[in-house]
Amino acid sequence: MDYTTVAEFAQTWGLVYMFAIFIGVLIYAFRPSAQKKFDRAAQIPLKED
């Protein structure tokens, strides 16, 4: 494998891989059941011990 082959592979399948990861993160973040968990986590810095 030379540099050109690796670069070509990264430009095609790397893009597909990163796009799939991006879609997975969006689905995880915007699913309805996660709202309570994220709201609780957002309030942690504001709580006084």
mmCIF entry with sequence, helices, sheets and N, C-alpha, C, O atoms, coordinates in Angstrom:
data_MODEL
# 
_entry.id   MODEL 
# 
_entity.id                         1 
_entity.type                       polymer 
_entity.pdbx_number_of_molecules   1 
# 
_entity_poly.entity_id                      1 
_entity_poly.type                           'polypeptide(L)' 
_entity_poly.nstd_linkage                   no 
_entity_poly.nstd_monomer                   no 
_entity_poly.pdbx_seq_one_letter_code       MDYTTVAEFAQTWGLVYMFAIFIGVLIYAFRPSAQKKFDRAAQIPLKED 
_entity_poly.pdbx_seq_one_letter_code_can   MDYTTVAEFAQTWGLVYMFAIFIGVLIYAFRPSAQKKFDRAAQIPLKED 
_entity_poly.pdbx_strand_id                 A 
# 
loop_
_entity_poly_seq.entity_id 
_entity_poly_seq.num 
_entity_poly_seq.mon_id 
_entity_poly_seq.hetero 
1 1  MET n 
1 2  ASP n 
1 3  TYR n 
1 4  THR n 
1 5  THR n 
1 6  VAL n 
1 7  ALA n 
1 8  GLU n 
1 9  PHE n 
1 10 ALA n 
1 11 GLN n 
1 12 THR n 
1 13 TRP n 
1 14 GLY n 
1 15 LEU n 
1 16 VAL n 
1 17 TYR n 
1 18 MET n 
1 19 PHE n 
1 20 ALA n 
1 21 ILE n 
1 22 PHE n 
1 23 ILE n 
1 24 GLY n 
1 25 VAL n 
1 26 LEU n 
1 27 ILE n 
1 28 TYR n 
1 29 ALA n 
1 30 PHE n 
1 31 ARG n 
1 32 PRO n 
1 33 SER n 
1 34 ALA n 
1 35 GLN n 
1 36 LYS n 
1 37 LYS n 
1 38 PHE n 
1 39 ASP n 
1 40 ARG n 
1 41 ALA n 
1 42 ALA n 
1 43 GLN n 
1 44 ILE n 
1 45 PRO n 
1 46 LEU n 
1 47 LYS n 
1 48 GLU n 
1 49 ASP n 
# 
_struct_asym.id          A 
_struct_asym.entity_id   1 
# 
loop_
_struct_conf.conf_type_id 
_struct_conf.id 
_struct_conf.pdbx_PDB_helix_id 
_struct_conf.beg_label_comp_id 
_struct_conf.beg_label_asym_id 
_struct_conf.beg_label_seq_id 
_struct_conf.pdbx_beg_PDB_ins_code 
_struct_conf.end_label_comp_id 
_struct_conf.end_label_asym_id 
_struct_conf.end_label_seq_id 
_struct_conf.pdbx_end_PDB_ins_code 
_struct_conf.beg_auth_comp_id 
_struct_conf.beg_auth_asym_id 
_struct_conf.beg_auth_seq_id 
_struct_conf.end_auth_comp_id 
_struct_conf.end_auth_asym_id 
_struct_conf.end_auth_seq_id 
_struct_conf.pdbx_PDB_helix_class 
_struct_conf.details 
_struct_conf.pdbx_PDB_helix_length 
HELX_P HELX_P1 AA1 TYR A 3  ? PHE A 30 ? TYR A 3  PHE A 30 1 ? 28 
HELX_P HELX_P2 AA2 PRO A 32 ? ALA A 34 ? PRO A 32 ALA A 34 5 ? 3  
HELX_P HELX_P3 AA3 GLN A 35 ? GLN A 43 ? GLN A 35 GLN A 43 1 ? 9  
HELX_P HELX_P4 AA4 ILE A 44 ? LEU A 46 ? ILE A 44 LEU A 46 5 ? 3  
# 
_struct_conf_type.id          HELX_P 
_struct_conf_type.criteria    ? 
_struct_conf_type.reference   ? 
# 
loop_
_atom_site.group_PDB 
_atom_site.id 
_atom_site.type_symbol 
_atom_site.label_atom_id 
_atom_site.label_alt_id 
_atom_site.label_comp_id 
_atom_site.label_asym_id 
_atom_site.label_entity_id 
_atom_site.label_seq_id 
_atom_site.pdbx_PDB_ins_code 
_atom_site.Cartn_x 
_atom_site.Cartn_y 
_atom_site.Cartn_z 
_atom_site.occupancy 
_atom_site.B_iso_or_equiv 
_atom_site.pdbx_formal_charge 
_atom_site.auth_seq_id 
_atom_site.auth_comp_id 
_atom_site.auth_asym_id 
_atom_site.auth_atom_id 
_atom_site.pdbx_PDB_model_num 
ATOM 1   N N  . MET A 1 1  ? 0.844   -1.184 0.000  1.00 0.00 ? 1  MET A N  1 
ATOM 2   C CA . MET A 1 1  ? 0.000   0.000  0.000  1.00 0.00 ? 1  MET A CA 1 
ATOM 3   C C  . MET A 1 1  ? 0.886   1.244  0.000  1.00 0.00 ? 1  MET A C  1 
ATOM 4   O O  . MET A 1 1  ? 1.764   1.405  0.848  1.00 0.00 ? 1  MET A O  1 
ATOM 5   N N  . ASP A 1 2  ? 0.642   2.085  -0.940 1.00 0.00 ? 2  ASP A N  1 
ATOM 6   C CA . ASP A 1 2  ? 1.383   3.337  -0.969 1.00 0.00 ? 2  ASP A CA 1 
ATOM 7   C C  . ASP A 1 2  ? 0.489   4.478  -0.487 1.00 0.00 ? 2  ASP A C  1 
ATOM 8   O O  . ASP A 1 2  ? -0.690  4.282  -0.191 1.00 0.00 ? 2  ASP A O  1 
ATOM 9   N N  . TYR A 1 3  ? 1.067   5.654  -0.415 1.00 0.00 ? 3  TYR A N  1 
ATOM 10  C CA . TYR A 1 3  ? 0.364   6.818  0.129  1.00 0.00 ? 3  TYR A CA 1 
ATOM 11  C C  . TYR A 1 3  ? -0.886  7.150  -0.686 1.00 0.00 ? 3  TYR A C  1 
ATOM 12  O O  . TYR A 1 3  ? -1.921  7.499  -0.118 1.00 0.00 ? 3  TYR A O  1 
ATOM 13  N N  . THR A 1 4  ? -0.797  7.045  -1.998 1.00 0.00 ? 4  THR A N  1 
ATOM 14  C CA . THR A 1 4  ? -1.925  7.393  -2.863 1.00 0.00 ? 4  THR A CA 1 
ATOM 15  C C  . THR A 1 4  ? -3.120  6.485  -2.605 1.00 0.00 ? 4  THR A C  1 
ATOM 16  O O  . THR A 1 4  ? -4.256  6.957  -2.564 1.00 0.00 ? 4  THR A O  1 
ATOM 17  N N  . THR A 1 5  ? -2.881  5.211  -2.432 1.00 0.00 ? 5  THR A N  1 
ATOM 18  C CA . THR A 1 5  ? -3.960  4.265  -2.164 1.00 0.00 ? 5  THR A CA 1 
ATOM 19  C C  . THR A 1 5  ? -4.619  4.545  -0.822 1.00 0.00 ? 5  THR A C  1 
ATOM 20  O O  . THR A 1 5  ? -5.845  4.538  -0.710 1.00 0.00 ? 5  THR A O  1 
ATOM 21  N N  . VAL A 1 6  ? -3.810  4.789  0.185  1.00 0.00 ? 6  VAL A N  1 
ATOM 22  C CA . VAL A 1 6  ? -4.341  5.082  1.516  1.00 0.00 ? 6  VAL A CA 1 
ATOM 23  C C  . VAL A 1 6  ? -5.122  6.392  1.496  1.00 0.00 ? 6  VAL A C  1 
ATOM 24  O O  . VAL A 1 6  ? -6.190  6.475  2.101  1.00 0.00 ? 6  VAL A O  1 
ATOM 25  N N  . ALA A 1 7  ? -4.617  7.406  0.821  1.00 0.00 ? 7  ALA A N  1 
ATOM 26  C CA . ALA A 1 7  ? -5.293  8.692  0.748  1.00 0.00 ? 7  ALA A CA 1 
ATOM 27  C C  . ALA A 1 7  ? -6.625  8.562  0.007  1.00 0.00 ? 7  ALA A C  1 
ATOM 28  O O  . ALA A 1 7  ? -7.621  9.159  0.416  1.00 0.00 ? 7  ALA A O  1 
ATOM 29  N N  . GLU A 1 8  ? -6.650  7.802  -1.058 1.00 0.00 ? 8  GLU A N  1 
ATOM 30  C CA . GLU A 1 8  ? -7.892  7.593  -1.807 1.00 0.00 ? 8  GLU A CA 1 
ATOM 31  C C  . GLU A 1 8  ? -8.922  6.854  -0.963 1.00 0.00 ? 8  GLU A C  1 
ATOM 32  O O  . GLU A 1 8  ? -10.104 7.198  -0.971 1.00 0.00 ? 8  GLU A O  1 
ATOM 33  N N  . PHE A 1 9  ? -8.471  5.845  -0.242 1.00 0.00 ? 9  PHE A N  1 
ATOM 34  C CA . PHE A 1 9  ? -9.368  5.105  0.646  1.00 0.00 ? 9  PHE A CA 1 
ATOM 35  C C  . PHE A 1 9  ? -9.942  6.011  1.728  1.00 0.00 ? 9  PHE A C  1 
ATOM 36  O O  . PHE A 1 9  ? -11.138 5.960  2.016  1.00 0.00 ? 9  PHE A O  1 
ATOM 37  N N  . ALA A 1 10 ? -9.093  6.839  2.327  1.00 0.00 ? 10 ALA A N  1 
ATOM 38  C CA . ALA A 1 10 ? -9.531  7.735  3.399  1.00 0.00 ? 10 ALA A CA 1 
ATOM 39  C C  . ALA A 1 10 ? -10.507 8.775  2.879  1.00 0.00 ? 10 ALA A C  1 
ATOM 40  O O  . ALA A 1 10 ? -11.437 9.155  3.590  1.00 0.00 ? 10 ALA A O  1 
ATOM 41  N N  . GLN A 1 11 ? -10.315 9.235  1.672  1.00 0.00 ? 11 GLN A N  1 
ATOM 42  C CA . GLN A 1 11 ? -11.194 10.259 1.117  1.00 0.00 ? 11 GLN A CA 1 
ATOM 43  C C  . GLN A 1 11 ? -12.562 9.706  0.770  1.00 0.00 ? 11 GLN A C  1 
ATOM 44  O O  . GLN A 1 11 ? -13.537 10.457 0.797  1.00 0.00 ? 11 GLN A O  1 
ATOM 45  N N  . THR A 1 12 ? -12.678 8.429  0.446  1.00 0.00 ? 12 THR A N  1 
ATOM 46  C CA . THR A 1 12 ? -13.977 7.873  0.088  1.00 0.00 ? 12 THR A CA 1 
ATOM 47  C C  . THR A 1 12 ? -14.643 7.225  1.303  1.00 0.00 ? 12 THR A C  1 
ATOM 48  O O  . THR A 1 12 ? -15.671 7.709  1.779  1.00 0.00 ? 12 THR A O  1 
ATOM 49  N N  . TRP A 1 13 ? -14.071 6.151  1.797  1.00 0.00 ? 13 TRP A N  1 
ATOM 50  C CA . TRP A 1 13 ? -14.704 5.425  2.890  1.00 0.00 ? 13 TRP A CA 1 
ATOM 51  C C  . TRP A 1 13 ? -14.571 6.143  4.214  1.00 0.00 ? 13 TRP A C  1 
ATOM 52  O O  . TRP A 1 13 ? -15.406 5.956  5.099  1.00 0.00 ? 13 TRP A O  1 
ATOM 53  N N  . GLY A 1 14 ? -13.553 6.953  4.373  1.00 0.00 ? 14 GLY A N  1 
ATOM 54  C CA . GLY A 1 14 ? -13.425 7.758  5.579  1.00 0.00 ? 14 GLY A CA 1 
ATOM 55  C C  . GLY A 1 14 ? -14.565 8.752  5.692  1.00 0.00 ? 14 GLY A C  1 
ATOM 56  O O  . GLY A 1 14 ? -15.095 8.977  6.780  1.00 0.00 ? 14 GLY A O  1 
ATOM 57  N N  . LEU A 1 15 ? -14.942 9.348  4.570  1.00 0.00 ? 15 LEU A N  1 
ATOM 58  C CA . LEU A 1 15 ? -16.066 10.276 4.556  1.00 0.00 ? 15 LEU A CA 1 
ATOM 59  C C  . LEU A 1 15 ? -17.362 9.564  4.906  1.00 0.00 ? 15 LEU A C  1 
ATOM 60  O O  . LEU A 1 15 ? -18.163 10.084 5.683  1.00 0.00 ? 15 LEU A O  1 
ATOM 61  N N  . VAL A 1 16 ? -17.575 8.401  4.352  1.00 0.00 ? 16 VAL A N  1 
ATOM 62  C CA . VAL A 1 16 ? -18.784 7.625  4.657  1.00 0.00 ? 16 VAL A CA 1 
ATOM 63  C C  . VAL A 1 16 ? -18.812 7.251  6.134  1.00 0.00 ? 16 VAL A C  1 
ATOM 64  O O  . VAL A 1 16 ? -19.860 7.339  6.774  1.00 0.00 ? 16 VAL A O  1 
ATOM 65  N N  . TYR A 1 17 ? -17.686 6.839  6.674  1.00 0.00 ? 17 TYR A N  1 
ATOM 66  C CA . TYR A 1 17 ? -17.586 6.476  8.088  1.00 0.00 ? 17 TYR A CA 1 
ATOM 67  C C  . TYR A 1 17 ? -17.892 7.669  8.987  1.00 0.00 ? 17 TYR A C  1 
ATOM 68  O O  . TYR A 1 17 ? -18.679 7.547  9.926  1.00 0.00 ? 17 TYR A O  1 
ATOM 69  N N  . MET A 1 18 ? -17.285 8.814  8.715  1.00 0.00 ? 18 MET A N  1 
ATOM 70  C CA . MET A 1 18 ? -17.515 10.008 9.528  1.00 0.00 ? 18 MET A CA 1 
ATOM 71  C C  . MET A 1 18 ? -18.965 10.474 9.434  1.00 0.00 ? 18 MET A C  1 
ATOM 72  O O  . MET A 1 18 ? -19.534 10.923 10.428 1.00 0.00 ? 18 MET A O  1 
ATOM 73  N N  . PHE A 1 19 ? -19.562 10.373 8.258  1.00 0.00 ? 19 PHE A N  1 
ATOM 74  C CA . PHE A 1 19 ? -20.966 10.752 8.094  1.00 0.00 ? 19 PHE A CA 1 
ATOM 75  C C  . PHE A 1 19 ? -21.869 9.822  8.899  1.00 0.00 ? 19 PHE A C  1 
ATOM 76  O O  . PHE A 1 19 ? -22.837 10.277 9.507  1.00 0.00 ? 19 PHE A O  1 
ATOM 77  N N  . ALA A 1 20 ? -21.563 8.525  8.909  1.00 0.00 ? 20 ALA A N  1 
ATOM 78  C CA . ALA A 1 20 ? -22.355 7.576  9.698  1.00 0.00 ? 20 ALA A CA 1 
ATOM 79  C C  . ALA A 1 20 ? -22.229 7.866  11.192 1.00 0.00 ? 20 ALA A C  1 
ATOM 80  O O  . ALA A 1 20 ? -23.219 7.790  11.919 1.00 0.00 ? 20 ALA A O  1 
ATOM 81  N N  . ILE A 1 21 ? -21.035 8.196  11.653 1.00 0.00 ? 21 ILE A N  1 
ATOM 82  C CA . ILE A 1 21 ? -20.833 8.566  13.055 1.00 0.00 ? 21 ILE A CA 1 
ATOM 83  C C  . ILE A 1 21 ? -21.636 9.825  13.378 1.00 0.00 ? 21 ILE A C  1 
ATOM 84  O O  . ILE A 1 21 ? -22.272 9.894  14.430 1.00 0.00 ? 21 ILE A O  1 
ATOM 85  N N  . PHE A 1 22 ? -21.617 10.817 12.492 1.00 0.00 ? 22 PHE A N  1 
ATOM 86  C CA . PHE A 1 22 ? -22.359 12.059 12.687 1.00 0.00 ? 22 PHE A CA 1 
ATOM 87  C C  . PHE A 1 22 ? -23.857 11.792 12.809 1.00 0.00 ? 22 PHE A C  1 
ATOM 88  O O  . PHE A 1 22 ? -24.509 12.338 13.699 1.00 0.00 ? 22 PHE A O  1 
ATOM 89  N N  . ILE A 1 23 ? -24.403 10.972 11.940 1.00 0.00 ? 23 ILE A N  1 
ATOM 90  C CA . ILE A 1 23 ? -25.833 10.633 11.990 1.00 0.00 ? 23 ILE A CA 1 
ATOM 91  C C  . ILE A 1 23 ? -26.148 9.886  13.286 1.00 0.00 ? 23 ILE A C  1 
ATOM 92  O O  . ILE A 1 23 ? -27.189 10.126 13.898 1.00 0.00 ? 23 ILE A O  1 
ATOM 93  N N  . GLY A 1 24 ? -25.264 8.989  13.706 1.00 0.00 ? 24 GLY A N  1 
ATOM 94  C CA . GLY A 1 24 ? -25.469 8.272  14.962 1.00 0.00 ? 24 GLY A CA 1 
ATOM 95  C C  . GLY A 1 24 ? -25.502 9.203  16.162 1.00 0.00 ? 24 GLY A C  1 
ATOM 96  O O  . GLY A 1 24 ? -26.327 9.029  17.059 1.00 0.00 ? 24 GLY A O  1 
ATOM 97  N N  . VAL A 1 25 ? -24.612 10.192 16.189 1.00 0.00 ? 25 VAL A N  1 
ATOM 98  C CA . VAL A 1 25 ? -24.593 11.156 17.286 1.00 0.00 ? 25 VAL A CA 1 
ATOM 99  C C  . VAL A 1 25 ? -25.863 12.002 17.274 1.00 0.00 ? 25 VAL A C  1 
ATOM 100 O O  . VAL A 1 25 ? -26.423 12.282 18.334 1.00 0.00 ? 25 VAL A O  1 
ATOM 101 N N  . LEU A 1 26 ? -26.323 12.410 16.107 1.00 0.00 ? 26 LEU A N  1 
ATOM 102 C CA . LEU A 1 26 ? -27.575 13.168 16.027 1.00 0.00 ? 26 LEU A CA 1 
ATOM 103 C C  . LEU A 1 26 ? -28.756 12.364 16.548 1.00 0.00 ? 26 LEU A C  1 
ATOM 104 O O  . LEU A 1 26 ? -29.586 12.890 17.289 1.00 0.00 ? 26 LEU A O  1 
ATOM 105 N N  . ILE A 1 27 ? -28.835 11.113 16.174 1.00 0.00 ? 27 ILE A N  1 
ATOM 106 C CA . ILE A 1 27 ? -29.927 10.257 16.645 1.00 0.00 ? 27 ILE A CA 1 
ATOM 107 C C  . ILE A 1 27 ? -29.852 10.093 18.152 1.00 0.00 ? 27 ILE A C  1 
ATOM 108 O O  . ILE A 1 27 ? -30.877 10.144 18.831 1.00 0.00 ? 27 ILE A O  1 
ATOM 109 N N  . TYR A 1 28 ? -28.651 9.896  18.684 1.00 0.00 ? 28 TYR A N  1 
ATOM 110 C CA . TYR A 1 28 ? -28.472 9.757  20.126 1.00 0.00 ? 28 TYR A CA 1 
ATOM 111 C C  . TYR A 1 28 ? -28.878 11.031 20.868 1.00 0.00 ? 28 TYR A C  1 
ATOM 112 O O  . TYR A 1 28 ? -29.538 10.964 21.905 1.00 0.00 ? 28 TYR A O  1 
ATOM 113 N N  . ALA A 1 29 ? -28.489 12.177 20.343 1.00 0.00 ? 29 ALA A N  1 
ATOM 114 C CA . ALA A 1 29 ? -28.726 13.436 21.043 1.00 0.00 ? 29 ALA A CA 1 
ATOM 115 C C  . ALA A 1 29 ? -30.179 13.893 20.965 1.00 0.00 ? 29 ALA A C  1 
ATOM 116 O O  . ALA A 1 29 ? -30.680 14.505 21.909 1.00 0.00 ? 29 ALA A O  1 
ATOM 117 N N  . PHE A 1 30 ? -30.853 13.613 19.878 1.00 0.00 ? 30 PHE A N  1 
ATOM 118 C CA . PHE A 1 30 ? -32.203 14.137 19.688 1.00 0.00 ? 30 PHE A CA 1 
ATOM 119 C C  . PHE A 1 30 ? -33.308 13.117 19.909 1.00 0.00 ? 30 PHE A C  1 
ATOM 120 O O  . PHE A 1 30 ? -34.464 13.379 19.577 1.00 0.00 ? 30 PHE A O  1 
ATOM 121 N N  . ARG A 1 31 ? -32.977 11.972 20.458 1.00 0.00 ? 31 ARG A N  1 
ATOM 122 C CA . ARG A 1 31 ? -34.041 11.016 20.741 1.00 0.00 ? 31 ARG A CA 1 
ATOM 123 C C  . ARG A 1 31 ? -34.866 11.540 21.921 1.00 0.00 ? 31 ARG A C  1 
ATOM 124 O O  . ARG A 1 31 ? -34.313 12.143 22.841 1.00 0.00 ? 31 ARG A O  1 
ATOM 125 N N  . PRO A 1 32 ? -36.168 11.317 21.899 1.00 0.00 ? 32 PRO A N  1 
ATOM 126 C CA . PRO A 1 32 ? -37.038 11.893 22.932 1.00 0.00 ? 32 PRO A CA 1 
ATOM 127 C C  . PRO A 1 32 ? -36.727 11.407 24.346 1.00 0.00 ? 32 PRO A C  1 
ATOM 128 O O  . PRO A 1 32 ? -36.904 12.172 25.295 1.00 0.00 ? 32 PRO A O  1 
ATOM 129 N N  . SER A 1 33 ? -36.283 10.204 24.519 1.00 0.00 ? 33 SER A N  1 
ATOM 130 C CA . SER A 1 33 ? -36.049 9.676  25.866 1.00 0.00 ? 33 SER A CA 1 
ATOM 131 C C  . SER A 1 33 ? -34.802 10.262 26.528 1.00 0.00 ? 33 SER A C  1 
ATOM 132 O O  . SER A 1 33 ? -34.601 10.062 27.726 1.00 0.00 ? 33 SER A O  1 
ATOM 133 N N  . ALA A 1 34 ? -33.966 10.974 25.788 1.00 0.00 ? 34 ALA A N  1 
ATOM 134 C CA . ALA A 1 34 ? -32.727 11.511 26.338 1.00 0.00 ? 34 ALA A CA 1 
ATOM 135 C C  . ALA A 1 34 ? -32.895 12.911 26.914 1.00 0.00 ? 34 ALA A C  1 
ATOM 136 O O  . ALA A 1 34 ? -31.982 13.418 27.566 1.00 0.00 ? 34 ALA A O  1 
ATOM 137 N N  . GLN A 1 35 ? -34.019 13.535 26.692 1.00 0.00 ? 35 GLN A N  1 
ATOM 138 C CA . GLN A 1 35 ? -34.180 14.929 27.103 1.00 0.00 ? 35 GLN A CA 1 
ATOM 139 C C  . GLN A 1 35 ? -34.024 15.122 28.608 1.00 0.00 ? 35 GLN A C  1 
ATOM 140 O O  . GLN A 1 35 ? -33.341 16.051 29.040 1.00 0.00 ? 35 GLN A O  1 
ATOM 141 N N  . LYS A 1 36 ? -34.642 14.264 29.409 1.00 0.00 ? 36 LYS A N  1 
ATOM 142 C CA . LYS A 1 36 ? -34.524 14.402 30.865 1.00 0.00 ? 36 LYS A CA 1 
ATOM 143 C C  . LYS A 1 36 ? -33.075 14.276 31.319 1.00 0.00 ? 36 LYS A C  1 
ATOM 144 O O  . LYS A 1 36 ? -32.607 15.047 32.156 1.00 0.00 ? 36 LYS A O  1 
ATOM 145 N N  . LYS A 1 37 ? -32.375 13.300 30.760 1.00 0.00 ? 37 LYS A N  1 
ATOM 146 C CA . LYS A 1 37 ? -30.979 13.076 31.138 1.00 0.00 ? 37 LYS A CA 1 
ATOM 147 C C  . LYS A 1 37 ? -30.119 14.287 30.804 1.00 0.00 ? 37 LYS A C  1 
ATOM 148 O O  . LYS A 1 37 ? -29.286 14.696 31.614 1.00 0.00 ? 37 LYS A O  1 
ATOM 149 N N  . PHE A 1 38 ? -30.308 14.863 29.629 1.00 0.00 ? 38 PHE A N  1 
ATOM 150 C CA . PHE A 1 38 ? -29.513 16.013 29.220 1.00 0.00 ? 38 PHE A CA 1 
ATOM 151 C C  . PHE A 1 38 ? -29.907 17.266 30.005 1.00 0.00 ? 38 PHE A C  1 
ATOM 152 O O  . PHE A 1 38 ? -29.049 18.099 30.296 1.00 0.00 ? 38 PHE A O  1 
ATOM 153 N N  . ASP A 1 39 ? -31.168 17.412 30.346 1.00 0.00 ? 39 ASP A N  1 
ATOM 154 C CA . ASP A 1 39 ? -31.594 18.548 31.176 1.00 0.00 ? 39 ASP A CA 1 
ATOM 155 C C  . ASP A 1 39 ? -30.962 18.469 32.563 1.00 0.00 ? 39 ASP A C  1 
ATOM 156 O O  . ASP A 1 39 ? -30.502 19.478 33.097 1.00 0.00 ? 39 ASP A O  1 
ATOM 157 N N  . ARG A 1 40 ? -30.939 17.268 33.145 1.00 0.00 ? 40 ARG A N  1 
ATOM 158 C CA . ARG A 1 40 ? -30.288 17.084 34.451 1.00 0.00 ? 40 ARG A CA 1 
ATOM 159 C C  . ARG A 1 40 ? -28.798 17.399 34.367 1.00 0.00 ? 40 ARG A C  1 
ATOM 160 O O  . ARG A 1 40 ? -28.252 18.059 35.251 1.00 0.00 ? 40 ARG A O  1 
ATOM 161 N N  . ALA A 1 41 ? -28.151 16.941 33.329 1.00 0.00 ? 41 ALA A N  1 
ATOM 162 C CA . ALA A 1 41 ? -26.716 17.180 33.167 1.00 0.00 ? 41 ALA A CA 1 
ATOM 163 C C  . ALA A 1 41 ? -26.431 18.670 32.951 1.00 0.00 ? 41 ALA A C  1 
ATOM 164 O O  . ALA A 1 41 ? -25.388 19.165 33.379 1.00 0.00 ? 41 ALA A O  1 
ATOM 165 N N  . ALA A 1 42 ? -27.334 19.379 32.300 1.00 0.00 ? 42 ALA A N  1 
ATOM 166 C CA . ALA A 1 42 ? -27.133 20.812 32.067 1.00 0.00 ? 42 ALA A CA 1 
ATOM 167 C C  . ALA A 1 42 ? -27.244 21.615 33.356 1.00 0.00 ? 42 ALA A C  1 
ATOM 168 O O  . ALA A 1 42 ? -26.684 22.707 33.452 1.00 0.00 ? 42 ALA A O  1 
ATOM 169 N N  . GLN A 1 43 ? -27.954 21.093 34.339 1.00 0.00 ? 43 GLN A N  1 
ATOM 170 C CA . GLN A 1 43 ? -28.132 21.812 35.597 1.00 0.00 ? 43 GLN A CA 1 
ATOM 171 C C  . GLN A 1 43 ? -27.026 21.547 36.615 1.00 0.00 ? 43 GLN A C  1 
ATOM 172 O O  . GLN A 1 43 ? -26.983 22.214 37.649 1.00 0.00 ? 43 GLN A O  1 
ATOM 173 N N  . ILE A 1 44 ? -26.145 20.608 36.358 1.00 0.00 ? 44 ILE A N  1 
ATOM 174 C CA . ILE A 1 44 ? -25.097 20.254 37.318 1.00 0.00 ? 44 ILE A CA 1 
ATOM 175 C C  . ILE A 1 44 ? -24.215 21.450 37.698 1.00 0.00 ? 44 ILE A C  1 
ATOM 176 O O  . ILE A 1 44 ? -23.940 21.615 38.887 1.00 0.00 ? 44 ILE A O  1 
ATOM 177 N N  . PRO A 1 45 ? -23.761 22.285 36.775 1.00 0.00 ? 45 PRO A N  1 
ATOM 178 C CA . PRO A 1 45 ? -22.904 23.399 37.193 1.00 0.00 ? 45 PRO A CA 1 
ATOM 179 C C  . PRO A 1 45 ? -23.639 24.448 38.042 1.00 0.00 ? 45 PRO A C  1 
ATOM 180 O O  . PRO A 1 45 ? -22.998 25.228 38.746 1.00 0.00 ? 45 PRO A O  1 
ATOM 181 N N  . LEU A 1 46 ? -24.956 24.471 37.980 1.00 0.00 ? 46 LEU A N  1 
ATOM 182 C CA . LEU A 1 46 ? -25.717 25.485 38.683 1.00 0.00 ? 46 LEU A CA 1 
ATOM 183 C C  . LEU A 1 46 ? -26.133 25.041 40.090 1.00 0.00 ? 46 LEU A C  1 
ATOM 184 O O  . LEU A 1 46 ? -26.596 25.860 40.885 1.00 0.00 ? 46 LEU A O  1 
ATOM 185 N N  . LYS A 1 47 ? -25.974 23.771 40.395 1.00 0.00 ? 47 LYS A N  1 
ATOM 186 C CA . LYS A 1 47 ? -26.369 23.267 41.710 1.00 0.00 ? 47 LYS A CA 1 
ATOM 187 C C  . LYS A 1 47 ? -25.370 23.679 42.771 1.00 0.00 ? 47 LYS A C  1 
ATOM 188 O O  . LYS A 1 47 ? -24.164 23.711 42.529 1.00 0.00 ? 47 LYS A O  1 
ATOM 189 N N  . GLU A 1 48 ? -25.887 23.994 43.955 1.00 0.00 ? 48 GLU A N  1 
ATOM 190 C CA . GLU A 1 48 ? -25.013 24.299 45.078 1.00 0.00 ? 48 GLU A CA 1 
ATOM 191 C C  . GLU A 1 48 ? -24.974 23.078 45.986 1.00 0.00 ? 48 GLU A C  1 
ATOM 192 O O  . GLU A 1 48 ? -26.009 22.473 46.264 1.00 0.00 ? 48 GLU A O  1 
ATOM 193 N N  . ASP A 1 49 ? -23.814 22.726 46.436 1.00 0.00 ? 49 ASP A N  1 
ATOM 194 C CA . ASP A 1 49 ? -23.675 21.538 47.282 1.00 0.00 ? 49 ASP A CA 1 
ATOM 195 C C  . ASP A 1 49 ? -24.005 21.847 48.718 1.00 0.00 ? 49 ASP A C  1 
ATOM 196 O O  . ASP A 1 49 ? -23.941 20.962 49.571 1.00 0.00 ? 49 ASP A O  1 
# 
